[in-house]
Amino acid sequence: MSAALSTSAVSGGFVDPILGSQAAFRRIMGAFAEPGTIIDLGAFVSAPRPLTPAIATLLATLADADAPVFLETDDVTEASSWIAFQTGAAVLADPANAAFAVLSLKSDPAQWQRYPVGTDVYPDRSATLILPVQALEGGASLTLSGPGIETTRRIAPLGLTAGFVAARTANRALFPRGHDLVLATDAQCLVLPRTTRVEEA
């Protein structure tokens, strides 16, 4: 490992590993409990691209030695080293056993089936997908319903690719199996659990 790579791997983690990770964890769990709610994760950690501060915070908080990560994009050497050092999680070359998958900005929803969806007995053995988007507002409106939403909730992420709604509908039909999905920008994210119904508004 080069000196520059070593420096990028060991820097940018939680300033206070205990209090920082606890605060981030509370925000993230709140986002899972209230699908479609935007939370800010931009001030906790920083990491090499393609990891944004929000995505890096998700991984620094949730990934560990028992929860490996797959990075869909190319040229991820520095990001992989950062994840390994900061979380203890392995960064996999094959997505088949990933607990977290950081997708590319224009990831094709038709390819998401290659990530683990768990089993009926062990639905927790599925991958959480983390999808970068341009913004969490300003795009086409989508209506959410399901657990954690009293009636409906509207979101309008900018930069979703064709087939997104169809993929989430197919994913929901797999319950209790399926992927939980996080939409993330540089600083913010929102969560779409597998139980959330996503419909075009």
Helices and strands as residue ranges (DSSP letters): H 3-10, H 17-33, E 39-40, H 53-62, E 69-71, H 77-87, E 91-92, G 95-97, E 100-102, G 109-114, E 128-132, E 142-145, E 153-155, H 164-172, E 180-184, E 188-192, E 197-200
